[in-house]
Amino acid sequence: MKSSTILSAAAAACIAAAVLPAHAGLFDDDLARKQIAEQQRRFDALNARHEDVSGRLARLEETVKAQAANQPMLELSNQMQVMREELRSMRGQLEVLSNSLEANGKRQRDMYVDLDTRLRRFEQNAPAAAPGAPPPAAAPGPGASAAPSSPAPAAAAATGAAAADEHRVYEAAQQQRRVGNYQAAIVSFQSFVAQFARSPLAHRAQYWIGDSYYNLRDFKNAVANQQKLVSTYPDSTSVPDALLNMASSYIELGDNASAKKTMDSLVARYPTSEAAEKAKRRLASLR
């Protein structure tokens, strides 16, 4: 009963970790996810061993009952005692791993909440004017006839409605990403970029397309879409994170040479960025 409780707790922890956006993207929590994945592999291996020993012990007990009158009992008793000790040890290890998985799952949830809060603040404070929008008309000089004022409120209202629609569409795409529906998020962000190509949020939408592909473990498309961000929005503040996301994708693809090259470029171009600090740590582990 105790091992069943442990396994249930572990399973619940694993499910909780899996449904979260495991690589919230912008600040790259790949290391936390890899630690959880490694602990999960250890847990699965230990659980399989536990089940094997339990089965062997049960069979041995049946053998003792069936052949008690014909076989020496001392050797069988010793084997059973060894197996019981091994089972006790494994139950302890399973409990430790279960607690560790649950702690890591909570840490990822906390990271996600913090990341999401900062992103929402950043995106809400983004300038409303689209890049390349014409400057406001100069005030008429002395003696010049004033332009009719009636179209101005209408134009302002139209601009405000367009901005509200833009944020509504973007937020709907973000909501799909937050709940882990990455395929729907990709479609929504792609629609946003096509519909609001001049929006100050377009570069962020393009980043989230690549990040969503990464979460779907479609690493080739993750690289392609982050490359698109770098080439289309070279001055974007998202470029460092896009480069780090590309490097992470290359590592998952087993292309460490491209990963190192991408991270070297990131560190050289954006040495003071948080993404560059993460890249430095990654480079140290790859060399």
MARSE-915932 format. One record per atom (N, C-alpha, C, O): x, y, z. Coordinates in steps of 0.001 Angstrom, whole numbers, padded with zeros to 6 digits, always signed. Example, Ala and Ser with C-alpha at 12.3 -4.5 7.8 and 13.67 -1.06 7.14 Angstrom:
2
+013190-005690+007800/+012300-004500+007800/+013200-003300+007800/+014236-003319+008465/+012850-002250+007080/+013670-001060+007140/+012900+000030+007870/+013409+001138+008039/
END
This chain:
287
+000830-001208+000000/+000000+000000+000000/+000865+001259+000000/+000562+002243-000675/+001961+001201+000782/+002840+002371+000846/+003458+002688-000485/+003499+003848-000894/+003965+001622-001202/+004590+001872-002515/+003573+002382-003505/+003899+003195-004369/+002309+001903-003389/+001254+002397-004291/+001023+003872-004064/+000831+004634-005012/+001042+004282-002777/+000855+005706-002470/+001990+006537-003022/+001775+007626-003554/+003214+006011-002893/+004390+006725-003414/+004303+006880-004919/+004556+007948-005478/+003927+005755-005569/+003835+005809-007043/+002771+006781-007485/+002962+007498-008467/+001645+006824-006780/+000571+007753-007138/+001041+009192-006981/+000769+010038-007833/+001750+009464-005885/+002261+010816-005663/+003242+011208-006736/+003229+012338-007225/+004112+010252-007109/+005097+010537-008152/+004420+010801-009474/+004785+011725-010201/+003420+009974-009784/+002703+010157-011055/+002037+011508-011105/+002069+012188-012131/+001418+011910-009974/+000756+013211-009933/+001757+014335-010139/+001482+015302-010848/+002942+014198-009502/+003966+015223-009666/+004432+015315-011099/+004639+016405-011633/+004600+014135-011732/+005075+014116-013125/+004051+014760-014047/+004406+015521-014946/+002770+014450-013818/+001721+015023-014666/+001692+016532-014500/+001557+017270-015475/+001822+016992-013241/+001801+018425-012998/+002943+019113-013700/+002772+020203-014246/+004135+018478-013695/+005283+019066-014364/+005102+019067-015872/+005514+020005-016554/+004470+017988-016403/+004361+017845-017857/+003413+018844-018467/+003658+019337-019569/+002300+019164-017752/+001303+020033-018348/+001722+021489-018306/+001126+022313-018999/+002729+021832-017516/+003147+023217-017483/+003952+023557-018714/+004567+022668-019303/+003970+024776-019113/+004847+025165-020216/+006271+024953-019767/+006829+025870-019163/+006908+023822-020008/+008148+023399-019427/+009303+024290-019719/+010254+024326-018938/+009270+025053-020865/+010341+025967-021210/+009727+027304-021462/+009685+027754-022607/+009248+027955-020441/+008438+029137-020594/+009026+030037-021648/+008379+031009-022037/+010175+029775-022112/+010634+030350-023355/+011607+031476-023158/+012808+031302-023365/+011107+032652-022754/+011906+033859-022769/+013121+033749-021905/+014183+034225-022305/+013032+033138-020720/+014166+033042-019822/+014723+031634-019738/+015542+031350-018864/+014293+030736-020638/+014940+029448-020876/+015108+028594-019638/+016182+028574-019036/+014051+027883-019246/+014145+026988-018084/+014430+025564-018522/+013978+024611-017887/+015203+025413-019641/+015533+024070-020144/+016238+023240-019084/+015985+022041-018965/+017141+023880-018294/+017922+023125-017317/+017006+022474-016293/+017202+021314-015933/+015982+023231-015812/+015041+022657-014838/+014293+021492-015441/+014095+020472-014782/+013865+021632-016716/+013135+020535-017340/+014022+019310-017521/+013558+018182-017353/+015287+019515-017861/+016177+018367-018049/+016435+017654-016717/+016556+016430-016670/+016517+018446-015627/+016681+017820-014314/+015474+016967-013967/+015610+015863-013440/+014287+017493-014268/+013073+016722-013991/+013034+015470-014846/+012670+014395-014370/+013417+015614-016140/+013406+014449-017024/+014380+013381-016539/+014082+012188-016596/+015566+013823-016054/+016558+012862-015556/+016037+012158-014311/+016210+010949-014156/+015396+012921-013418/+014833+012310-012219/+013699+011355-012574/+013529+010318-011933/+012924+011711-013602/+011844+010822-014015/+012407+009509-014547/+011869+008440-014259/+013499+009585-015329/+014120+008350-015835/+014620+007483-014683/+014447+006264-014698/+015242+008115-013684/+015705+007350-012531/+014537+006726-011779/+014597+005576-011345/+013480+007505-011638/+012286+007002-010949/+011710+005799-011684/+011385+004788-011060/+011579+005900-013021/+011003+004795-013797/+011862+003538-013684/+011346+002431-013535/+013198+003728-013758/+014089+002571-013675/+013995+001912-012294/+013959+000687-012178/+013956+002744-011262/+013874+002204-009909/+012526+001533-009679/+012446+000501-009014/+011479+002114-010225/+010149+001526-010071/+010077+000161-010756/+009497-000781-010216/+010680+000059-011966/+010691-001221-012669/+011459-002273-011866/+011057-003434-011788/+012574-001836-011270/+013357-002761-010455/+012563-003196-009225/+012585-004362-008830/+011851-002217-008622/+011026-002514-007450/+009973-003561-007790/+009764-004504-007028/+009314-003398-008928/+008276-004352-009324/+008873-005736-009593/+008262-006758-009281/+010080-005753-010180/+010720-007037-010472/+011050-007784-009170/+010791-008980-009042/+011629-007045-008207/+011988-007691-006940/+010736-008141-006202/+010718-009214-005599/+009680-007314-006249/+008426-007702-005592/+007883-008995-006179/+007421-009878-005457/+007947-009090-007509/+007475-010308-008160/+008299-011518-007787/+007763-012597-007533/+009624-011329-007754/+010502-012443-007384/+010233-012886-005953/+010215-014082-005662/+010021-011907-005047/+009757-012249-003652/+008436-013017-003537/+008337-013986-002785/+007431-012579-004284/+006143-013271-004221/+006282-014709-004719/+005728-015637-004131/+007034-014879-005818/+007229-016244-006347/+008004-017112-005362/+007720-018298-005194/+009005-016484-004706/+009800-017239-003746/+008953-017663-002556/+009104-018774-002048/+008064-016785-002111/+007188-017136-000999/+006252-018280-001377/+005965-019153-000558/+005775-018270-002632/+004933-019364-003102/+005716-020677-003123/+005196-021738-002778/+006990-020573-003541/+007832-021767-003585/+008041-022340-002185/+008007-023552-001973/+008262-021413-001224/+008459-021858+000161/+007222-022591+000659/+007332-023632+001308/+006060-022058+000362/+004827-022686+000821/+004624-024058+000168/+004187-025009+000817/+004954-024143-001145/+004693-025382-001876/+005702-026478-001555/+005372-027664-001583/+006959-026065-001244/+008002-027078-001097/+008640-027047+000286/+009766-027511+000463/+007935-026509+001252/+008509-026383+002598/+008956-027722+003167/+009940-027789+003904/+008244-028776+002831/+008560-030086+003404/+009748-030760+002729/+010314-031700+003288/+010137-030305+001543/+011149-031020+000763/+012469-030272+000597/+013465-030887+000215/+012515-028952+000873/+013734-028187+000612/+014277-027593+001900/+013519-027329+002834/+015593-027379+001954/+016174-026702+003121/+015602-025293+003234/+015569-024567+002240/+015163-024900+004394/+014503-023623+004579/+015469-022460+004791/+015128-021313+004501/+016681-022748+005299/+017579-021668+005670/+017946-020802+004477/+017894-019574+004553/+018325-021453+003355/+018735-020690+002172/+017584-019855+001624/+017760-018689+001273/+016391-020472+001555/+015231-019732+001065/+014898-018552+001988/+014554-017465+001522/+015001-018775+003260/+014719-017703+004224/+015701-016550+004072/+015320-015383+004155/+016981-016890+003846/+017989-015846+003652/+017700-015025+002404/+017813-013800+002411/+017317-015731+001312/+016996-015017+000072/+015816-014068+000277/+015825-012940-000217/+014825-014523+000991/+013657-013680+001241/+014029-012460+002077/+013522-011364+001838/+014908-012645+003050/+015316-011529+003893/+016084-010491+003084/+015889-009289+003258/+016967-010966+002191/+017729-010048+001329/+016784-009242+000456/+016940-008029+000308/+015791-009931-000128/+014840-009239-000999/+014010-008216-000236/+013728-007130-000743/+013620-008569+000992/+012848-007616+001794/+013669-006358+002098/+013151-005242+002051/+014946-006552+002409/+015824-005402+002670/+015965-004546+001418/+015959-003316+001487/+016093-005219+000263/+016220-004479-000994/+014950-003689-001283/+015016-002550-001744/+013804-004286-001017/+012530-003584-001225/+012410-002369-000313/+011965-001308-000750/+012804-002516+000950/+012750-001382+001867/+013636-000240+001382/+013247+000926+001441/+014831-000584+000903/+015753+000430+000405/+015165+001155-000814/+015244+002378-000928/+014576+000364-001720/+014014+000976-002924/+012813+001847-002606/+012612+002882-003242/+012009+001439-001622/+010873+002285-001237/+011366+003647-000733/+010770+004682-001033/+012448+003634+000027/+013007+004898+000501/+013490+005763-000643/+013249+006970-000665/+014189+005128-001619/+014670+005889-002769/+013515+006429-003601/+013573+007557-004092/+012455+005619-003762/+011283+006074-004512/+010639+007280-003830/+010188+008205-004506/+010593+007276-002518/+009992+008392-001805/+010825+009654-001976/+010278+010743-002146/+012148+009513-001933/+013030+010662-002128/+012836+011242-003528/+012709+012456-003693/+012815+010359-004542/+012628+010835-005918/+011268+011486-006099/+011142+012501-006784/+010265+010907-005491/+008914+011474-005594/+008885+012888-005035/+008318+013790-005651/+009500+013086-003856/+009541+014416-003252/+010333+015389-004106/+009972+016560-004219/+011415+014905-004711/+012242+015760-005561/+011480+016191-006807/+011538+017354-007207/+010756+015239-007427/+009953+015571-008608/+008886+016604-008265/+008647+017536-009033/+008256+016439-007127/+007215+017384-006726/+007809+018768-006472/+007202+019776-006832/+008984+018823-005860/+009631+020112-005594/+010014+020806-006890/+009828+022014-007035/+010557+020028-007841/+010929+020628-009125/+009709+021105-009890/+009747+022140-010555/+008613+020337-009793/+007385+020772-010447/+006897+022095-009881/+006457+022968-010630/+006971+022251-008560/+006559+023510-007933/+007472+024642-008360/+007012+025761-008585/+008782+024359-008477/+009710+025406-008905/+009404+025867-010319/+009465+027062-010605/+009074+024930-011213/+008714+025319-012572/+007434+026146-012585/+007324+027113-013340/+006457+025766-011745/+005228+026551-011698/+005524+027976-011242/+004981+028931-011797/+006393+028126-010221/+006751+029459-009733/+007477+030261-010804/+007228+031455-010970/+008381+029595-011534/+009098+030272-012617/+008121+030761-013683/+008237+031878-014186/+007157+029905-014018/+006192+030271-015055/+005357+031475-014628/+005140+032389-015423/+004880+031485-013361/+004062+032605-012884/+004853+033897-012939/+004336+034924-013379/+006116+033856-012494/+006954+035050-012520/+007192+035519-013947/+007101+036713-014233/+007497+034584-014846/+007745+034920-016250/+006506+035529-016882/+006586+036552-017562/+005364+034903-016657/+004133+035371-017277/+003775+036767-016784/+003300+037596-017560/+003998+037033-015500/+003709+038356-014951/+004571+039417-015605/+004081+040484-015973/+005870+039122-015750/+006767+040101-016364/+006451+040330-017833/+006526+041457-018323/+006095+039250-018541/+005762+039399-019956/+004505+040231-020157/+004450+041085-021042/+003499+039977-019332/+002260+040748-019450/+002519+042225-019195/+001966+043085-019882/+003368+042524-018198/+003706+043917-017913/+004439+044543-019096/+004158+045678-019481/+005388+043788-019674/+006159+044298-020811/+005263+044557-022013/+005365+045597-022665/+004383+043598-022300/+003554+043730-023499/+002485+044797-023339/+002109+045438-024321/+001986+045003-022125/+000992+046050-021907/+001605+047433-022011/+000917+048399-022342/+002915+047533-021726/+003595+048829-021808/+004218+049081-023168/+004872+050105-023359/+004029+048159-024132/+004587+048355-025470/+003945+049581-026106/+002757+049827-025899/+004719+050368-026891/+004138+051561-027518/+003015+051189-028461/+003091+050185-029168/+001970+052004-028469/+000795+051701-029285/+001021+052021-030743/+000387+051417-031608/+001927+052977-031049/+002131+053367-032445/+002918+052305-033171/+003876+051764-032619/+002540+051995-034386/+003234+051002-035192/+004500+051588-035771/+004522+052777-036090/+005598+050777-035926/+006824+051275-036538/+006538+051784-037938/+005815+051156-038711/+007129+052954-038254/+006965+053485-039603/+005704+054299-039768/+005420+054745-040880/+004925+054516-038709/+003709+055303-038822/+004072+056749-039099/+005075+057227-038569/+003301+057470-039908/+003638+058857-040258/+003579+059741-039032/+002733+059524-038164/+004474+060759-038928/+004477+061659-037771/+003229+062508-037764/+002595+062689-038804/+002866+063034-036606/+001695+063900-036549/+001892+065149-037368/+003011+065648-037491/+000824+065654-037924/+000902+066840-038780/+001303+068041-037954/+000887+068188-036805/+002120+068904-038551/+002569+070114-037862/+001419+071081-037700/+000485+071108-038501/+001504+071880-036639/+000470+072891-036407/+000541+073945-037494/+001640+074286-037933/-000598+074481-037950/-000588+075497-039007/+000107+076751-038525/-000032+077145-037367/+000859+077379-039422/+001569+078611-039110/+000634+079791-039032/-000564+079673-039287/+001199+080947-038672/+000379+082159-038565/-000282+082481-039895/+000374+082456-040936/-001521+082770-039869/-002239+083154-041087/-002736+081985-041896/-003529+082165-042820/-002286+080786-041568/-002735+079628-042338/-004127+079248-041886/-004477+079394-040715/-004904+078766-042809/-006270+078384-042456/-006231+077051-041717/-005535+076119-042120/-006978+076982-040652/-007000+075758-039851/-007761+074677-040591/-008791+074931-041215/-007221+073435-040506/-007899+072316-041156/-009158+071978-040383/-009232+072234-039181/-010135+071416-041042/-011362+071035-040320/-011020+070074-039196/-010251+069131-039378/-011603+070326-038031/-011261+069518-036858/-012133+068293-036710/-011820+067423-035899/-013191+068192-037446/-014124+067095-037241/-013547+065723-037532/-013920+064782-036831/-012628+065518-038552/-012122+064162-038799/-011212+063647-037678/-011065+062434-037530/-010586+064554-036868/-009596+064116-035883/-010181+063157-034850/-009591+062102-034618/-011305+063469-034223/-011846+062509-033249/-012181+061165-033868/-011991+060119-033247/-012684+061200-035105/-013017+059936-035770/-011765+059108-036016/-011765+057893-035822/-010678+059787-036452/-009425+059071-036713/-008862+058495-035417/-008360+057372-035394/-008952+059276-034337/-008450+058792-033049/-009247+057590-032575/-008691+056629-032045/-010559+057656-032774/-011401+056536-032360/-011073+055287-033156/-011039+054187-032603/-010829+055446-034465/-010494+054303-035309/-009165+053691-034896/-009014+052469-034859/-008184+054571-034579/-006880+054076-034139/-007000+053309-032824/-006399+052250-032647/-007793+053869-031904/-007985+053189-030622/-008657+051844-030778/-008290+050881-030106/-009653+051769-031672/-010343+050502-031904/-009401+049475-032510/-009438+048298-032154/-008535+049942-033454/-007586+049025-034080/-006591+048489-033057/-006260+047303-033068/-006110+049375-032164/-005161+048942-031137/-005811+047947-030184/-005186+046967-029779/-007074+048204-029826/-007771+047286-028934/-007955+045925-029590/-007800+044895-028934/-008283+045911-030871/-008447+044655-031592/-007116+043905-031677/-007064+042683-031539/-006056+044658-031905/-004713+044068-031984/-004339+043371-030678/-003862+042236-030693/-004554+044044-029557/-004220+043451-028266/-005136+042273-027945/-004709+041303-027319/-006384+042357-028370/-007315+041244-028128/-006846+039989-028849/-006849+038903-028269/-006438+040129-030125/-005980+038980-030906/-004692+038415-030317/-004523+037198-030234/-003789+039299-029909/-002516+038859-029338/-002747+038125-028015/-002148+037081-027758/-003618+038685-027189/-003877+038074-025889/-004540+036712-026046/-004283+035803-025257/-005397+036561-027065/-006033+035261-027308/-004975+034214-027668/-005057+033068-027226/-003986+034610-028467/-002897+033691-028816/-002069+033352-027583/-001675+032202-027390/-001805+034356-026749/-001036+034116-025534/-001763+033145-024606/-001131+032308-023961/-003076+033255-024539/-003838+032374-023663/-003695+030925-024099/-003595+030034-023255/-003683+030677-025401/-003472+029317-025901/-002111+028797-025467/-001977+027630-025099/-001103+029657-025508/+000246+029238-025095/+000296+028966-023602/+000926+028004-023162/-000368+029811-022823/-000307+029657-021367/-000906+028340-020899/-000436+027755-019924/-001940+027871-021587/-002570+026615-021163/-001897+025401-021794/-002343+024272-021593/-000814+025627-022566/-000069+024512-023147/-000615+024023-024471/-000188+022973-024950/-001553+024753-025090/-002088+024369-026405/-001206+025021-027466/-001606+025986-028117/+000004+024478-027628/+001010+025127-028461/+000653+025125-029945/+000989+026074-030655/-000017+024085-030428/-000379+024054-031833/-001358+025184-032150/-001206+025873-033158/-002356+025374-031296/-003301+026477-031495/-002603+027822-031341/-002926+028776-032049/-001643+027903-030415/-000894+029147-030217/-000116+029507-031475/-000067+030676-031857/+000491+028520-032122/+001250+028766-033356/+000338+029359-034425/+000682+030357-035059/-000816+028746-034622/-001756+029233-035639/-002193+030662-035312/-002260+031510-036202/-002488+030929-034042/-002958+032256-033639/-001866+033315-033793/-002139+034414-034276/-000646+033001-033391/+000446+033967-033532/+000784+034210-035005/+001097+035337-035388/+000724+033169-035827/+000964+033353-037258/-000092+034266-037861/+000225+035122-038687/-001342+034091-037454/-002424+034958-037926/-002189+036393-037475/-002440+037334-038228/-001704+036562-036231/-001428+037901-035719/-000350+038590-036555/-000510+039746-036948/+000744+037882-036826/+001844+038472-037597/+001366+038860-038997/+001751+039911-039509/+000534+038027-039618/+000030+038335-040951/-000921+039535-040919/-000914+040357-041835/-001730+039633-039875/-002745+040681-039801/-002178+042005-039283/-002628+043076-039690/-001187+041932-038381/-000644+043150-037764/+000878+043174-037944/+001629+043206-036968/+001311+043157-039186/+002746+043066-039471/+003531+044250-038918/+004714+044115-038604/+002884+045413-038796/+003574+046609-038294/+003377+046823-036794/+003814+047835-036246/+002735+045893-036150/+002494+046037-034713/+003799+045955-033928/+004700+045206-034305/+003910+046727-032826/+005108+046595-031978/+005174+045249-031274/+006193+044917-030668/+004103+044475-031345/+004094+043139-030745/+004388+042044-031766/+004448+040868-031407/+004572+042409-033023/+004772+041391-034065/+006032+040575-033820/+006045+039364-034044/+007094+041235-033359/+008344+040492-033111/+008174+039510-031961/+008762+038429-031969/+007359+039892-030959/+007110+038971-029856/+006293+037776-030326/+006550+036639-029931/+005301+038047-031178/+004492+036951-031715/+005368+035974-032489/+005189+034760-032387/+006319+036502-033266/+007206+035620-034023/+008081+034792-033092/+008337+033618-033357/+008541+035403-031999/+009331+034641-031022/+008516+033488-030454/+009015+032369-030340/+007259+033759-030096/+006442+032724-029470/+006098+031598-030443/+005839+030471-030021/+006094+031895-031729/+005898+030816-032714/+007051+029820-032597/+006830+028612-032502/+008293+030341-032604/+009458+029463-032475/+009481+028740-031148/+009798+027552-031089/+009145+029452-030074/+009130+028847-028744/+008077+027736-028644/+008313+026706-028014/+006921+027952-029266/+005858+026933-029232/+006283+025686-029994/+005999+024569-029562/+006963+025867-031126/+007490+024699-031836/+008488+023948-030963/+008520+022718-030972/+009307+024688-030207/+010268+024041-029307/+009534+023189-028281/+009933+022057-028011/+008468+023728-027713/+007705+022979-026713/+007016+021760-027302/+006733+020797-026590/+006746+021800-028603/+006184+020636-029286/+007286+019659-029714/+007012+018616-030309/+008538+020018-029399/+009719+019211-029755/+009896+019106-031268/+010470+018142-031774/+009393+020111-031975/+009630+020233-033414/+010791+021217-033572/+010596+022384-033915/+012004+020715-033313/+013156+021601-033168/+013581+022243-034491/+014110+023354-034489/+013361+021569-035610/+013722+022170-036904/+012864+023398-037190/+013374+024424-037640/+011563+023293-036931/+010698+024452-037133/+010970+025537-036096/+010796+026722-036377/+011396+025137-034903/+011764+026129-033884/+012936+026970-034385/+012917+028197-034283/+013954+026301-034926/+015115+027021-035458/+014696+027927-036611/+015082+029096-036651/+013906+027395-037553/+013507+028162-038737/+012744+029429-038346/+012964+030487-038936/+011857+029333-037366/+011057+030491-036993/+011836+031500-036161/+011566+032699-036239/+012792+031041-035371/+013630+032003-034662/+014604+032689-035632/+014934+033862-035456/+015055+031966-036641/+015879+032604-037682/+015078+033674-038411/+015606+034728-038763/+013793+033389-038634/+012926+034373-039286/+012812+035631-038431/+012825+036742-038961/+012701+035467-037122/+012650+036637-036240/+013932+037463-036366/+013880+038685-036503/+015085+036782-036318/+016373+037481-036367/+016531+038255-037670/+017053+039370-037667/+016082+037671-038793/+016253+038333-040090/+015197+039411-040331/+015487+040431-040955/+013970+039194-039840/+012885+040153-040079/+012912+041310-039102/+012587+042443-039457/+013307+041017-037851/+013322+042057-036810/+014722+042110-036173/+014870+041795-034993/+015740+042500-036937/+017119+042433-036408/+017358+043318-035192/+018277+043059-034416/+016539+044369-035010/+016724+045266-033865/+015818+044903-032690/+015761+045641-031706/+015119+043791-032777/+014180+043390-031727/+014920+043030-030446/+016012+042463-030475/+014304+043369-029334/+014856+042964-028033/+014708+041465-027807/+015262+040916-026855/+013956+040804-028689/+013766+039355-028567/+014871+038550-029237/+014920+037329-029088/+015751+039209-029965/+016784+038482-030712/+017686+037647-029798/+017944+036489-030128/+018185+038173-028658/+019034+037323-027802/+018337+036045-027359/+018933+034968-027366/+017066+036173-026973/+016338+034982-026528/+016056+034033-027690/+016026+032815-027511/+015848+034595-028878/+015641+033754-030059/+016906+032954-030372/+016826+031778-030728/+018070+033589-030240/+019334+032889-030492/+019548+031780-029464/+020015+030694-029809/+019212+032046-028213/+019359+031020-027177/+018401+029859-027435/+018752+028697-027230/+017197+030181-027882/+016222+029144-028201/+016701+028296-029380/+016507+027081-029405/+017327+028953-030352/+017905+028216-031491/+019005+027269-031010/+019067+026114-031431/+019871+027768-030126/+020957+026930-029614/+020401+025725-028859/+020912+024613-028993/+019360+025946-028069/+018735+024834-027342/+018176+023802-028316/+018265+022597-028079/+017597+024287-029416/+017046+023379-030424/+018162+022567-031084/+018014+021366-031313/+019274+023231-031385/+020408+022514-031995/+020921+021415-031052/+021258+020317-031495/+020974+021720-029756/+021436+020717-028788/+020501+019516-028801/+020951+018370-028795/+019188+019783-028819/+018214+018688-028853/+018343+017877-030136/+018071+016677-030141/+018756+018521-031220/+018940+017827-032499/+020284+017102-032567/+020556+016385-033530/+021125+017287-031545/+022436+016640-031525/+023486+017394-032324/+024567+016863-032578/+023183+018632-032728/+024113+019444-033525/+024821+020423-032585/+024513+021615-032569/+025770+019907-031806/+026457+020751-030829/+027325+021818-031487/+027537+022886-030913/+027825+021535-032686/+028662+022526-033373/+027852+023778-033695/+028314+024896-033463/+026643+023592-034231/+025790+024744-034534/+025340+025438-033255/+025210+026661-033220/+025105+024659-032208/+024710+025251-030927/+025825+026155-030399/+025564+027280-029973/+027064+025667-030427/+028195+026476-029950/+028361+027734-030787/+028589+028817-030248/+028248+027593-032104/+028397+028751-032994/+027332+029801-032699/+027627+030995-032656/+026087+029352-032497/+024991+030282-032215/+025197+030977-030878/+024972+032182-030767/+025622+030233-029865/+025822+030846-028544/+027036+031765-028535/+027027+032785-027846/+028080+031425-029286/+029230+032337-029409/+028790+033663-030021/+029205+034731-029572/+027946+033584-031050/+027423+034799-031685/+026567+035599-030705/+026647+036827-030664/+025761+034911-029929/+024910+035582-028942/+025753+036328-027920/+025476+037488-027616/+026779+035673-027386/+027628+036302-026368/+028379+037498-026949/+028557+038511-026274/+028822+037376-028213/+029576+038468-028845/+028691+039680-029134/+029119+040822-028968/+027451+039426-029570/+026567+040528-029994/+025809+041148-028830/+025527+042346-028838/+025478+040340-027830/+024659+040832-026710/+025299+040409-025380/+024693+039665-024609/+026511+040878-025115/+027271+040368-023959/+026617+040647-022608/+026860+039909-021653/+025794+041692-022501/+025212+042044-021206/+023804+041474-021015/+023187+041698-019974/+023295+040748-021995/+021928+040224-021891/+021879+039018-020966/+022884+038339-020753/+020688+038760-020416/+020502+037588-019571/+020667+036312-020389/+021166+035304-019889/+020242+036365-021660/+020403+035202-022537/+021878+034876-022729/+022244+033703-022800/+022740+035907-022815/+024178+035678-022973/+024760+034995-021742/+025631+034134-021866/+024288+035371-020554/+024770+034713-019339/+024410+033236-019341/+025222+032392-018961/+023201+032930-019766/+022801+031527-019849/+023639+030790-020891/+024028+029640-020690/+023916+031476-022020/+024705+030856-023077/+026125+030545-022587/+026690+029510-022942/+026694+031429-021779/+028046+031185-021252/+028081+029917-020404/+029014+029119-020498/+027053+029742-019577/+027012+028542-018757/+026838+027287-019622/+027434+026245-019349/+026023+027404-020654/+025825+026271-021547/+027136+025914-022268/+027500+024742-022376/+027835+026948-022756/+029080+026707-023468/+030091+025997-022577/+030805+025099-023023/+030141+026404-021326/+031083+025763-020403/+030777+024287-020228/+031690+023479-020059/+029505+023928-020266/+029145+022505-020095/+029342+021713-021376/+029508+020495-021325/+029326+022383-022530/+029498+021677-023805/+030970+021433-024126/+031291+020525-024893/+031856+022224-023554/+033276+022100-023908/+033977+021086-023027/+035176+020855-023186/
END
